Structure formats: C-alpha cells, structure tokens
Amino acid sequence: GVPRQQVAIIYDVGLSTLYRKFPASITK
C-alpha cells in the first residue's frame, strides 16, 4: 500500500499541473 500523505501530495501536484495546462477550462 501507499501512504495516504504521499497520495495526497501526488494528487495535489497533479491538480497543479492541470491548473497550469487548462486554466481556461477550469476557471470558465
């Protein structure tokens, strides 16, 4: 299993990447 903290960090980084790649679609 993977520690929840590590999963949270990876998830947060993933969201940051999405925000940078698709700012228009998220902010609308």
VOGU-3710 file (C-alpha; in Angstrom, 3 decimals, decimal comma):
1> gvprqqvaii> 0,000/0,000/0,000  0,955/3,642/-0,413  0,864/6,139/2,473  -2,107/8,498/2,309  0,173/11,519/2,676  2,138/10,506/-0,423  -1,087/10,001/-2,362  -2,288/13,444/-1,280  0,968/15,032/-2,451  0,826/13,304/-5,838
11> ydvglstlyr> -2,835/14,269/-6,215  -2,053/17,894/-5,322  0,797/18,033/-7,842  -1,495/16,533/-10,468  -4,096/19,226/-9,841  -1,423/21,928/-10,092  -0,394/20,543/-13,478  -3,994/20,559/-14,690  -4,466/24,143/-13,500  -1,392/25,211/-15,477
21> kfpasitk> -2,344/23,259/-18,611  -6,062/24,080/-18,696  -6,611/27,380/-16,819  -9,426/28,489/-19,133  -11,484/25,302/-18,865  -11,261/25,289/-15,056  -11,947/28,982/-14,407  -14,528/29,106/-17,241
//
